Each structure stands twice: as structure tokens, then as C-alpha cells.
């Protein structure tokens, strides 16, 4: 990676909001899951392990960021989904089977779409509250 790109990525992470970081984590998890599937299809065992490892690191970070006291049932459900993703990706890694990763990818895409819509909705609500209502 060139220095300029690396510096840009580091700056974008340090200046991102919590919501933007969440979206970036999901995007990276999706990308690594897809690359792991491709690596299995290409029978590239070393790359498969590398991408699954990165995927699992991201899922662990997402799980560790949950606040079960504040998040209640939603946080508990997310934690269960993250546990499923870790188990399925481990099975894919051990068995060299892309099918468990395809299930993980579906869950990641669903969560990504849900978070993206929720963040858009929150921003829209915040923008409407910031603008004085005309009478």
C-alpha cells in the first residue's frame, strides 16, 4: 500500500463518527468474507485462512463493542448472531467449505443494510429537528 493511501485510510478512521466506523467494519467484514469464499473456490488455502482470520477479528470487535446493559435484547440478539458467524467461519476454515461463509455473508449483508437504513433515518430525524419549523 502506498504511503498516501495508508495515511488517508488512517485519517478517515480517526475522524469518523461511531456510525461511520460501524459501517466501515461491516464493509470490511463483507469484503473479507467474499474474499474467503473466492479463496476456497480457487483452492487457495493460505489466503482462505488469512481472510477468515480478518473476518473473525472484525466480528470479535463488533461483539466486544456491544453494551448488553444499554442495548438489552437487541444487543443480546446481535451477540448471538456474532457467535454464529464465528462458529460458521471456523467450520468453513476447518472443512475448507464455502457454504458456512455464504450463510455468514447473508447475515452480514442483512445487518449492514439494517444499520445503513437506521443511520440514515437517525440523520434525517436530527436534520429535521435542527431546522426550525415554519408556521
N, CA, C and O atoms as a GROMACS GRO file, in nm:
protein
  540
    1UNK      N    1   0.085  -0.117   0.000
    1UNK     CA    2   0.000   0.000   0.000
    1UNK      C    3   0.090   0.123   0.000
    1UNK      O    4   0.188   0.129   0.073
    2UNK      N    5   0.055   0.221  -0.083
    2UNK     CA    6   0.135   0.341  -0.089
    2UNK      C    7   0.114   0.422   0.038
    2UNK      O    8   0.012   0.410   0.105
    3UNK      N    9   0.212   0.505   0.069
    3UNK     CA   10   0.206   0.585   0.191
    3UNK      C   11   0.083   0.674   0.192
    3UNK      O   12   0.015   0.684   0.294
    4UNK      N   13   0.055   0.739   0.080
    4UNK     CA   14  -0.058   0.832   0.073
    4UNK      C   15  -0.190   0.764   0.103
    4UNK      O   16  -0.272   0.818   0.178
    5UNK      N   17  -0.213   0.646   0.046
    5UNK     CA   18  -0.337   0.574   0.070
    5UNK      C   19  -0.346   0.529   0.215
    5UNK      O   20  -0.452   0.538   0.277
    6UNK      N   21  -0.235   0.481   0.269
    6UNK     CA   22  -0.233   0.439   0.409
    6UNK      C   23  -0.264   0.554   0.503
    6UNK      O   24  -0.340   0.539   0.598
    7UNK      N   25  -0.204   0.669   0.476
    7UNK     CA   26  -0.229   0.788   0.559
    7UNK      C   27  -0.374   0.833   0.547
    7UNK      O   28  -0.436   0.873   0.646
    8UNK      N   29  -0.429   0.826   0.425
    8UNK     CA   30  -0.569   0.864   0.404
    8UNK      C   31  -0.662   0.772   0.483
    8UNK      O   32  -0.754   0.820   0.550
    9UNK      N   33  -0.638   0.641   0.476
    9UNK     CA   34  -0.722   0.546   0.549
    9UNK      C   35  -0.714   0.569   0.699
    9UNK      O   36  -0.816   0.566   0.768
   10UNK      N   37  -0.593   0.592   0.749
   10UNK     CA   38  -0.576   0.614   0.893
   10UNK      C   39  -0.649   0.742   0.935
   10UNK      O   40  -0.715   0.743   1.039
   11UNK      N   41  -0.638   0.848   0.857
   11UNK     CA   42  -0.707   0.973   0.888
   11UNK      C   43  -0.857   0.956   0.883
   11UNK      O   44  -0.928   1.008   0.969
   12UNK      N   45  -0.908   0.882   0.783
   12UNK     CA   46  -1.054   0.865   0.771
   12UNK      C   47  -1.109   0.788   0.890
   12UNK      O   48  -1.222   0.813   0.932
   13UNK      N   49  -1.032   0.694   0.944
   13UNK     CA   50  -1.078   0.619   1.061
   13UNK      C   51  -1.076   0.707   1.185
   13UNK      O   52  -1.169   0.703   1.265
   14UNK      N   53  -0.970   0.786   1.201
   14UNK     CA   54  -0.958   0.870   1.321
   14UNK      C   55  -1.060   0.983   1.323
   14UNK      O   56  -1.095   1.033   1.430
   15UNK      N   57  -1.109   1.025   1.208
   15UNK     CA   58  -1.205   1.135   1.204
   15UNK      C   59  -1.350   1.088   1.185
   15UNK      O   60  -1.441   1.171   1.178
   16UNK      N   61  -1.370   0.959   1.176
   16UNK     CA   62  -1.505   0.905   1.150
   16UNK      C   63  -1.590   0.905   1.277
   16UNK      O   64  -1.538   0.892   1.389
   17UNK      N   65  -1.719   0.919   1.257
   17UNK     CA   66  -1.813   0.907   1.368
   17UNK      C   67  -1.827   0.759   1.406
   17UNK      O   68  -1.783   0.671   1.332
   18UNK      N   69  -1.889   0.733   1.521
   18UNK     CA   70  -1.912   0.594   1.562
   18UNK      C   71  -1.995   0.520   1.457
   18UNK      O   72  -1.970   0.403   1.429
   19UNK      N   73  -2.093   0.588   1.400
   19UNK     CA   74  -2.177   0.526   1.298
   19UNK      C   75  -2.097   0.492   1.174
   19UNK      O   76  -2.113   0.384   1.116
   20UNK      N   77  -2.009   0.583   1.132
   20UNK     CA   78  -1.927   0.558   1.014
   20UNK      C   79  -1.832   0.441   1.038
   20UNK      O   80  -1.809   0.360   0.948
   21UNK      N   81  -1.776   0.431   1.158
   21UNK     CA   82  -1.686   0.321   1.191
   21UNK      C   83  -1.761   0.189   1.187
   21UNK      O   84  -1.710   0.090   1.136
   22UNK      N   85  -1.884   0.188   1.240
   22UNK     CA   86  -1.966   0.066   1.236
   22UNK      C   87  -1.987   0.022   1.092
   22UNK      O   88  -1.970  -0.096   1.059
   23UNK      N   89  -2.023   0.115   1.006
   23UNK     CA   90  -2.046   0.084   0.864
   23UNK      C   91  -1.916   0.034   0.799
   23UNK      O   92  -1.918  -0.061   0.721
   24UNK      N   93  -1.803   0.099   0.830
   24UNK     CA   94  -1.675   0.056   0.774
   24UNK      C   95  -1.639  -0.086   0.820
   24UNK      O   96  -1.585  -0.165   0.742
   25UNK      N   97  -1.669  -0.119   0.945
   25UNK     CA   98  -1.643  -0.254   0.995
   25UNK      C   99  -1.726  -0.357   0.919
   25UNK      O  100  -1.675  -0.462   0.880
   26UNK      N  101  -1.853  -0.327   0.900
   26UNK     CA  102  -1.938  -0.421   0.824
   26UNK      C  103  -1.888  -0.434   0.681
   26UNK      O  104  -1.885  -0.545   0.627
   27UNK      N  105  -1.850  -0.323   0.618
   27UNK     CA  106  -1.800  -0.329   0.480
   27UNK      C  107  -1.674  -0.416   0.472
   27UNK      O  108  -1.660  -0.496   0.380
   28UNK      N  109  -1.585  -0.400   0.569
   28UNK     CA  110  -1.462  -0.480   0.570
   28UNK      C  111  -1.492  -0.628   0.597
   28UNK      O  112  -1.430  -0.715   0.537
   29UNK      N  113  -1.587  -0.656   0.685
   29UNK     CA  114  -1.625  -0.794   0.714
   29UNK      C  115  -1.683  -0.860   0.588
   29UNK      O  116  -1.649  -0.973   0.555
   30UNK      N  117  -1.770  -0.787   0.518
   30UNK     CA  118  -1.830  -0.838   0.395
   30UNK      C  119  -1.722  -0.865   0.290
   30UNK      O  120  -1.723  -0.969   0.225
   31UNK      N  121  -1.630  -0.771   0.275
   31UNK     CA  122  -1.523  -0.786   0.177
   31UNK      C  123  -1.437  -0.909   0.209
   31UNK      O  124  -1.406  -0.987   0.119
   32UNK      N  125  -1.399  -0.925   0.335
   32UNK     CA  126  -1.315  -1.039   0.372
   32UNK      C  127  -1.389  -1.171   0.361
   32UNK      O  128  -1.329  -1.272   0.327
   33UNK      N  129  -1.519  -1.172   0.389
   33UNK     CA  130  -1.599  -1.292   0.373
   33UNK      C  131  -1.604  -1.333   0.225
   33UNK      O  132  -1.587  -1.450   0.192
   34UNK      N  133  -1.628  -1.236   0.137
   34UNK     CA  134  -1.631  -1.264  -0.007
   34UNK      C  135  -1.497  -1.316  -0.055
   34UNK      O  136  -1.490  -1.410  -0.135
   35UNK      N  137  -1.388  -1.254  -0.007
   35UNK     CA  138  -1.254  -1.298  -0.049
   35UNK      C  139  -1.223  -1.437   0.003
   35UNK      O  140  -1.154  -1.515  -0.064
   36UNK      N  141  -1.272  -1.470   0.122
   36UNK     CA  142  -1.252  -1.606   0.175
   36UNK      C  143  -1.326  -1.708   0.089
   36UNK      O  144  -1.273  -1.816   0.061
   37UNK      N  145  -1.448  -1.674   0.048
   37UNK     CA  146  -1.525  -1.763  -0.040
   37UNK      C  147  -1.451  -1.782  -0.173
   37UNK      O  148  -1.438  -1.895  -0.221
   38UNK      N  149  -1.402  -1.673  -0.230
   38UNK     CA  150  -1.326  -1.682  -0.356
   38UNK      C  151  -1.201  -1.767  -0.338
   38UNK      O  152  -1.165  -1.846  -0.426
   39UNK      N  153  -1.134  -1.752  -0.225
   39UNK     CA  154  -1.012  -1.830  -0.199
   39UNK      C  155  -1.042  -1.979  -0.191
   39UNK      O  156  -0.964  -2.061  -0.238
   40UNK      N  157  -1.156  -2.014  -0.130
   40UNK     CA  158  -1.195  -2.156  -0.124
   40UNK      C  159  -1.224  -2.207  -0.266
   40UNK      O  160  -1.183  -2.317  -0.302
   41UNK      N  161  -1.294  -2.125  -0.345
   41UNK     CA  162  -1.325  -2.164  -0.483
   41UNK      C  163  -1.198  -2.184  -0.565
   41UNK      O  164  -1.193  -2.270  -0.653
   42UNK      N  165  -1.096  -2.104  -0.536
   42UNK     CA  166  -0.968  -2.113  -0.608
   42UNK      C  167  -0.872  -2.212  -0.543
   42UNK      O  168  -0.759  -2.230  -0.589
   43UNK      N  169  -0.918  -2.277  -0.434
   43UNK     CA  170  -0.837  -2.372  -0.358
   43UNK      C  171  -0.708  -2.310  -0.306
   43UNK      O  172  -0.604  -2.376  -0.299
   44UNK      N  173  -0.716  -2.181  -0.271
   44UNK     CA  174  -0.602  -2.109  -0.214
   44UNK      C  175  -0.617  -2.112  -0.062
   44UNK      O  176  -0.676  -2.021  -0.002
   45UNK      N  177  -0.564  -2.215  -0.001
   45UNK     CA  178  -0.585  -2.242   0.141
   45UNK      C  179  -0.523  -2.133   0.229
   45UNK      O  180  -0.583  -2.093   0.329
   46UNK      N  181  -0.406  -2.086   0.193
   46UNK     CA  182  -0.340  -1.983   0.275
   46UNK      C  183  -0.423  -1.854   0.278
   46UNK      O  184  -0.444  -1.796   0.384
   47UNK      N  185  -0.468  -1.810   0.161
   47UNK     CA  186  -0.550  -1.687   0.154
   47UNK      C  187  -0.683  -1.707   0.226
   47UNK      O  188  -0.732  -1.615   0.291
   48UNK      N  189  -0.742  -1.826   0.214
   48UNK     CA  190  -0.868  -1.855   0.283
   48UNK      C  191  -0.851  -1.829   0.432
   48UNK      O  192  -0.933  -1.760   0.493
   49UNK      N  193  -0.745  -1.884   0.489
   49UNK     CA  194  -0.720  -1.866   0.632
   49UNK      C  195  -0.696  -1.720   0.669
   49UNK      O  196  -0.742  -1.674   0.773
   50UNK      N  197  -0.624  -1.650   0.583
   50UNK     CA  198  -0.596  -1.508   0.607
   50UNK      C  199  -0.726  -1.426   0.610
   50UNK      O  200  -0.747  -1.346   0.700
   51UNK      N  201  -0.812  -1.447   0.510
   51UNK     CA  202  -0.935  -1.368   0.502
   51UNK      C  203  -1.035  -1.407   0.611
   51UNK      O  204  -1.105  -1.321   0.664
   52UNK      N  205  -1.042  -1.535   0.645
   52UNK     CA  206  -1.130  -1.576   0.754
   52UNK      C  207  -1.080  -1.518   0.885
   52UNK      O  208  -1.159  -1.475   0.969
   53UNK      N  209  -0.949  -1.515   0.904
   53UNK     CA  210  -0.892  -1.454   1.024
   53UNK      C  211  -0.929  -1.307   1.037
   53UNK      O  212  -0.965  -1.261   1.145
   54UNK      N  213  -0.920  -1.233   0.927
   54UNK     CA  214  -0.958  -1.092   0.928
   54UNK      C  215  -1.107  -1.076   0.955
   54UNK      O  216  -1.148  -0.989   1.032
   55UNK      N  217  -1.188  -1.159   0.892
   55UNK     CA  218  -1.332  -1.158   0.915
   55UNK      C  219  -1.361  -1.180   1.063
   55UNK      O  220  -1.439  -1.106   1.123
   56UNK      N  221  -1.299  -1.281   1.121
   56UNK     CA  222  -1.324  -1.312   1.261
   56UNK      C  223  -1.277  -1.200   1.354
   56UNK      O  224  -1.342  -1.171   1.454
   57UNK      N  225  -1.165  -1.137   1.322
   57UNK     CA  226  -1.118  -1.024   1.403
   57UNK      C  227  -1.223  -0.912   1.405
   57UNK      O  228  -1.248  -0.851   1.510
   58UNK      N  229  -1.283  -0.886   1.291
   58UNK     CA  230  -1.385  -0.780   1.283
   58UNK      C  231  -1.509  -0.819   1.362
   58UNK      O  232  -1.565  -0.737   1.435
   59UNK      N  233  -1.553  -0.943   1.346
   59UNK     CA  234  -1.672  -0.990   1.418
   59UNK      C  235  -1.648  -0.985   1.569
   59UNK      O  236  -1.737  -0.946   1.645
   60UNK      N  237  -1.530  -1.023   1.612
   60UNK     CA  238  -1.496  -1.015   1.755
   60UNK      C  239  -1.501  -0.870   1.802
   60UNK      O  240  -1.552  -0.841   1.911
   61UNK      N  241  -1.448  -0.780   1.723
   61UNK     CA  242  -1.452  -0.637   1.759
   61UNK      C  243  -1.596  -0.588   1.767
   61UNK      O  244  -1.631  -0.515   1.861
   62UNK      N  245  -1.680  -0.626   1.671
   62UNK     CA  246  -1.821  -0.586   1.676
   62UNK      C  247  -1.887  -0.642   1.802
   62UNK      O  248  -1.962  -0.571   1.869
   63UNK      N  249  -1.858  -0.766   1.835
   63UNK     CA  250  -1.917  -0.828   1.954
   63UNK      C  251  -1.868  -0.760   2.082
   63UNK      O  252  -1.947  -0.736   2.173
   64UNK      N  253  -1.740  -0.730   2.088
   64UNK     CA  254  -1.683  -0.665   2.206
   64UNK      C  255  -1.736  -0.523   2.226
   64UNK      O  256  -1.735  -0.472   2.338
   65UNK      N  257  -1.782  -0.460   2.119
   65UNK     CA  258  -1.831  -0.322   2.129
   65UNK      C  259  -1.976  -0.315   2.179
   65UNK      O  260  -2.026  -0.207   2.209
   66UNK      N  261  -2.043  -0.430   2.188
   66UNK     CA  262  -2.182  -0.431   2.235
   66UNK      C  263  -2.189  -0.397   2.384
   66UNK      O  264  -2.106  -0.441   2.463
   67UNK      N  265  -2.288  -0.318   2.419
   67UNK     CA  266  -2.316  -0.288   2.560
   67UNK      C  267  -2.446  -0.359   2.593
   67UNK      O  268  -2.555  -0.310   2.562
   68UNK      N  269  -2.434  -0.474   2.658
   68UNK     CA  270  -2.551  -0.557   2.684
   68UNK      C  271  -2.648  -0.491   2.782
   68UNK      O  272  -2.768  -0.518   2.778
   69UNK      N  273  -2.597  -0.406   2.871
   69UNK     CA  274  -2.686  -0.337   2.966
   69UNK      C  275  -2.770  -0.231   2.896
   69UNK      O  276  -2.890  -0.222   2.919
   70UNK      N  277  -2.707  -0.153   2.811
   70UNK     CA  278  -2.778  -0.046   2.740
   70UNK      C  279  -2.859  -0.103   2.625
   70UNK      O  280  -2.973  -0.064   2.603
   71UNK      N  281  -2.799  -0.196   2.551
   71UNK     CA  282  -2.862  -0.250   2.430
   71UNK      C  283  -2.972  -0.350   2.454
   71UNK      O  284  -3.053  -0.376   2.365
   72UNK      N  285  -2.977  -0.408   2.573
   72UNK     CA  286  -3.083  -0.501   2.607
   72UNK      C  287  -3.093  -0.619   2.513
   72UNK      O  288  -2.993  -0.679   2.474
   73UNK      N  289  -3.218  -0.652   2.475
   73UNK     CA  290  -3.244  -0.768   2.391
   73UNK      C  291  -3.179  -0.757   2.253
   73UNK      O  292  -3.133  -0.856   2.197
   74UNK      N  293  -3.175  -0.636   2.199
   74UNK     CA  294  -3.114  -0.617   2.066
   74UNK      C  295  -2.966  -0.654   2.072
   74UNK      O  296  -2.916  -0.724   1.984
   75UNK      N  297  -2.897  -0.606   2.173
   75UNK     CA  298  -2.754  -0.637   2.187
   75UNK      C  299  -2.733  -0.787   2.208
   75UNK      O  300  -2.638  -0.844   2.155
   76UNK      N  301  -2.821  -0.851   2.283
   76UNK     CA  302  -2.809  -0.996   2.306
   76UNK      C  303  -2.830  -1.072   2.175
   76UNK      O  304  -2.760  -1.170   2.148
   77UNK      N  305  -2.927  -1.028   2.094
   77UNK     CA  306  -2.951  -1.093   1.964
   77UNK      C  307  -2.832  -1.073   1.871
   77UNK      O  308  -2.792  -1.166   1.801
   78UNK      N  309  -2.776  -0.952   1.870
   78UNK     CA  310  -2.657  -0.928   1.788
   78UNK      C  311  -2.541  -1.015   1.833
   78UNK      O  312  -2.469  -1.070   1.750
   79UNK      N  313  -2.523  -1.028   1.964
   79UNK     CA  314  -2.417  -1.113   2.017
   79UNK      C  315  -2.435  -1.258   1.971
   79UNK      O  316  -2.338  -1.326   1.938
   80UNK      N  317  -2.559  -1.304   1.970
   80UNK     CA  318  -2.586  -1.440   1.922
   80UNK      C  319  -2.552  -1.454   1.774
   80UNK      O  320  -2.497  -1.556   1.733
   81UNK      N  321  -2.584  -1.353   1.695
   81UNK     CA  322  -2.550  -1.356   1.553
   81UNK      C  323  -2.399  -1.356   1.533
   81UNK      O  324  -2.347  -1.427   1.447
   82UNK      N  325  -2.329  -1.276   1.612
   82UNK     CA  326  -2.183  -1.272   1.601
   82UNK      C  327  -2.123  -1.407   1.640
   82UNK      O  328  -2.028  -1.454   1.577
   83UNK      N  329  -2.179  -1.470   1.744
   83UNK     CA  330  -2.133  -1.604   1.783
   83UNK      C  331  -2.154  -1.704   1.669
   83UNK      O  332  -2.067  -1.787   1.641
   84UNK      N  333  -2.270  -1.695   1.605
   84UNK     CA  334  -2.298  -1.782   1.489
   84UNK      C  335  -2.194  -1.760   1.380
   84UNK      O  336  -2.143  -1.856   1.322
   85UNK      N  337  -2.164  -1.633   1.351
   85UNK     CA  338  -2.069  -1.603   1.244
   85UNK      C  339  -1.930  -1.658   1.276
   85UNK      O  340  -1.860  -1.708   1.188
   86UNK      N  341  -1.890  -1.647   1.402
   86UNK     CA  342  -1.759  -1.701   1.442
   86UNK      C  343  -1.757  -1.853   1.428
   86UNK      O  344  -1.660  -1.910   1.378
   87UNK      N  345  -1.864  -1.918   1.473
   87UNK     CA  346  -1.872  -2.064   1.461
   87UNK      C  347  -1.872  -2.107   1.315
   87UNK      O  348  -1.796  -2.196   1.276
   88UNK      N  349  -1.957  -2.044   1.234
   88UNK     CA  350  -1.968  -2.083   1.092
   88UNK      C  351  -1.838  -2.059   1.016
   88UNK      O  352  -1.796  -2.141   0.935
   89UNK      N  353  -1.773  -1.946   1.044
   89UNK     CA  354  -1.648  -1.918   0.973
   89UNK      C  355  -1.537  -2.014   1.017
   89UNK      O  356  -1.451  -2.050   0.937
   90UNK      N  357  -1.540  -2.056   1.143
   90UNK     CA  358  -1.444  -2.156   1.190
   90UNK      C  359  -1.469  -2.289   1.120
   90UNK      O  360  -1.374  -2.356   1.078
   91UNK      N  361  -1.595  -2.327   1.107
   91UNK     CA  362  -1.628  -2.451   1.035
   91UNK      C  363  -1.582  -2.444   0.889
   91UNK      O  364  -1.529  -2.541   0.836
   92UNK      N  365  -1.604  -2.329   0.826
   92UNK     CA  366  -1.561  -2.311   0.687
   92UNK      C  367  -1.410  -2.325   0.676
   92UNK      O  368  -1.358  -2.384   0.580
   93UNK      N  369  -1.340  -2.271   0.774
   93UNK     CA  370  -1.194  -2.276   0.772
   93UNK      C  371  -1.144  -2.419   0.791
   93UNK      O  372  -1.053  -2.463   0.720
   94UNK      N  373  -1.203  -2.491   0.885
   94UNK     CA  374  -1.160  -2.627   0.914
   94UNK      C  375  -1.194  -2.721   0.798
   94UNK      O  376  -1.111  -2.802   0.757
   95UNK      N  377  -1.316  -2.710   0.748
   95UNK     CA  378  -1.365  -2.804   0.646
   95UNK      C  379  -1.333  -2.760   0.503
   95UNK      O  380  -1.359  -2.833   0.407
   96UNK      N  381  -1.276  -2.641   0.489
   96UNK     CA  382  -1.249  -2.582   0.358
   96UNK      C  383  -1.378  -2.587   0.275
   96UNK      O  384  -1.381  -2.643   0.165
   97UNK      N  385  -1.483  -2.527   0.331
   97UNK     CA  386  -1.617  -2.531   0.273
   97UNK      C  387  -1.673  -2.389   0.270
   97UNK      O  388  -1.678  -2.322   0.373
   98UNK      N  389  -1.714  -2.345   0.153
   98UNK     CA  390  -1.764  -2.209   0.141
   98UNK      C  391  -1.908  -2.193   0.190
   98UNK      O  392  -1.952  -2.080   0.216
   99UNK      N  393  -1.984  -2.301   0.203
   99UNK     CA  394  -2.125  -2.291   0.239
   99UNK      C  395  -2.149  -2.217   0.372
   99UNK      O  396  -2.237  -2.131   0.377
  100UNK      N  397  -2.074  -2.248   0.478
  100UNK     CA  398  -2.096  -2.171   0.602
  100UNK      C  399  -2.068  -2.022   0.584
  100UNK      O  400  -2.133  -1.938   0.646
  101UNK      N  401  -1.970  -1.990   0.501
  101UNK     CA  402  -1.938  -1.849   0.476
  101UNK      C  403  -2.049  -1.779   0.398
  101UNK      O  404  -2.072  -1.659   0.417
  102UNK      N  405  -2.116  -1.852   0.312
  102UNK     CA  406  -2.228  -1.792   0.238
  102UNK      C  407  -2.340  -1.754   0.335
  102UNK      O  408  -2.406  -1.651   0.316
  103UNK      N  409  -2.362  -1.836   0.439
  103UNK     CA  410  -2.458  -1.800   0.543
  103UNK      C  411  -2.415  -1.678   0.621
  103UNK      O  412  -2.496  -1.590   0.651
  104UNK      N  413  -2.286  -1.671   0.653
  104UNK     CA  414  -2.231  -1.555   0.723
  104UNK      C  415  -2.249  -1.430   0.638
  104UNK      O  416  -2.286  -1.325   0.689
  105UNK      N  417  -2.222  -1.442   0.509
  105UNK     CA  418  -2.234  -1.327   0.419
  105UNK      C  419  -2.377  -1.275   0.415
  105UNK      O  420  -2.399  -1.154   0.413
  106UNK      N  421  -2.475  -1.365   0.415
  106UNK     CA  422  -2.615  -1.322   0.416
  106UNK      C  423  -2.647  -1.244   0.543
  106UNK      O  424  -2.714  -1.140   0.538
  107UNK      N  425  -2.601  -1.292   0.656
  107UNK     CA  426  -2.625  -1.224   0.783
  107UNK      C  427  -2.556  -1.087   0.783
  107UNK      O  428  -2.615  -0.987   0.822
  108UNK      N  429  -2.431  -1.084   0.738
  108UNK     CA  430  -2.357  -0.957   0.734
  108UNK      C  431  -2.428  -0.855   0.644
  108UNK      O  432  -2.442  -0.739   0.682
  109UNK      N  433  -2.472  -0.899   0.526
  109UNK     CA  434  -2.541  -0.807   0.435
  109UNK      C  435  -2.670  -0.755   0.496
  109UNK      O  436  -2.702  -0.637   0.482
  110UNK      N  437  -2.745  -0.842   0.562
  110UNK     CA  438  -2.870  -0.800   0.626
  110UNK      C  439  -2.844  -0.698   0.735
  110UNK      O  440  -2.912  -0.596   0.743
  111UNK      N  441  -2.745  -0.725   0.820
  111UNK     CA  442  -2.712  -0.631   0.927
  111UNK      C  443  -2.659  -0.499   0.870
  111UNK      O  444  -2.695  -0.392   0.919
  112UNK      N  445  -2.575  -0.508   0.768
  112UNK     CA  446  -2.521  -0.386   0.704
  112UNK      C  447  -2.635  -0.299   0.650
  112UNK      O  448  -2.638  -0.178   0.673
  113UNK      N  449  -2.727  -0.362   0.579
  113UNK     CA  450  -2.840  -0.286   0.522
  113UNK      C  451  -2.926  -0.226   0.634
  113UNK      O  452  -2.970  -0.112   0.624
  114UNK      N  453  -2.948  -0.303   0.740
  114UNK     CA  454  -3.028  -0.253   0.852
  114UNK      C  455  -2.962  -0.134   0.921
  114UNK      O  456  -3.029  -0.034   0.948
  115UNK      N  457  -2.833  -0.145   0.948
  115UNK     CA  458  -2.762  -0.035   1.012
  115UNK      C  459  -2.757   0.088   0.922
  115UNK      O  460  -2.772   0.201   0.968
  116UNK      N  461  -2.735   0.066   0.794
  116UNK     CA  462  -2.729   0.178   0.700
  116UNK      C  463  -2.861   0.255   0.700
  116UNK      O  464  -2.862   0.378   0.704
  117UNK      N  465  -2.972   0.182   0.695
  117UNK     CA  466  -3.104   0.247   0.696
  117UNK      C  467  -3.130   0.316   0.830
  117UNK      O  468  -3.185   0.426   0.833
  118UNK      N  469  -3.093   0.252   0.940
  118UNK     CA  470  -3.115   0.311   1.072
  118UNK      C  471  -3.036   0.442   1.086
  118UNK      O  472  -3.088   0.540   1.140
  119UNK      N  473  -2.913   0.442   1.039
  119UNK     CA  474  -2.830   0.563   1.048
  119UNK      C  475  -2.887   0.674   0.961
  119UNK      O  476  -2.892   0.790   1.003
  120UNK      N  477  -2.932   0.639   0.839
  120UNK     CA  478  -2.996   0.739   0.753
  120UNK      C  479  -3.117   0.799   0.820
  120UNK      O  480  -3.137   0.921   0.817
  121UNK      N  481  -3.198   0.715   0.881
  121UNK     CA  482  -3.319   0.760   0.949
  121UNK      C  483  -3.284   0.853   1.067
  121UNK      O  484  -3.348   0.956   1.085
  122UNK      N  485  -3.185   0.815   1.145
  122UNK     CA  486  -3.143   0.900   1.258
  122UNK      C  487  -3.091   1.035   1.210
  122UNK      O  488  -3.122   1.138   1.269
  123UNK      N  489  -3.013   1.034   1.104
  123UNK     CA  490  -2.960   1.160   1.050
  123UNK      C  491  -3.072   1.248   0.996
  123UNK      O  492  -3.071   1.370   1.015
  124UNK      N  493  -3.169   1.186   0.930
  124UNK     CA  494  -3.283   1.261   0.877
  124UNK      C  495  -3.361   1.324   0.991
  124UNK      O  496  -3.397   1.441   0.984
  125UNK      N  497  -3.387   1.247   1.096
  125UNK     CA  498  -3.459   1.299   1.213
  125UNK      C  499  -3.383   1.413   1.279
  125UNK      O  500  -3.442   1.514   1.317
  126UNK      N  501  -3.251   1.397   1.292
  126UNK     CA  502  -3.168   1.501   1.354
  126UNK      C  503  -3.168   1.628   1.270
  126UNK      O  504  -3.173   1.738   1.323
  127UNK      N  505  -3.164   1.611   1.137
  127UNK     CA  506  -3.164   1.728   1.048
  127UNK      C  507  -3.298   1.801   1.057
  127UNK      O  508  -3.302   1.924   1.055
  128UNK      N  509  -3.406   1.726   1.067
  128UNK     CA  510  -3.538   1.789   1.076
  128UNK      C  511  -3.554   1.864   1.208
  128UNK      O  512  -3.617   1.970   1.211
  129UNK      N  513  -3.498   1.811   1.315
  129UNK     CA  514  -3.506   1.878   1.445
  129UNK      C  515  -3.420   2.002   1.448
  129UNK      O  516  -3.451   2.097   1.520
  130UNK      N  517  -3.311   2.002   1.372
  130UNK     CA  518  -3.219   2.115   1.370
  130UNK      C  519  -3.275   2.235   1.293
  130UNK      O  520  -3.237   2.349   1.319
  131UNK      N  521  -3.365   2.208   1.199
  131UNK     CA  522  -3.423   2.315   1.118
  131UNK      C  523  -3.548   2.366   1.188
  131UNK      O  524  -3.638   2.288   1.218
  132UNK      N  525  -3.555   2.497   1.216
  132UNK     CA  526  -3.675   2.549   1.282
  132UNK      C  527  -3.798   2.528   1.194
  132UNK      O  528  -3.794   2.550   1.073
  133UNK      N  529  -3.906   2.486   1.255
  133UNK     CA  530  -4.029   2.461   1.181
  133UNK      C  531  -4.094   2.593   1.136
  133UNK      O  532  -4.106   2.687   1.215
  134UNK      N  533  -4.134   2.597   1.011
  134UNK     CA  534  -4.202   2.714   0.954
  134UNK      C  535  -4.350   2.708   0.988
  134UNK      O  536  -4.410   2.601   0.982
  135UNK      N  537  -4.409   2.820   1.023
  135UNK     CA  538  -4.553   2.826   1.050
  135UNK      C  539  -4.622   2.917   0.954
  135UNK      O  540  -4.743   2.934   0.961
   0.00000   0.00000   0.00000
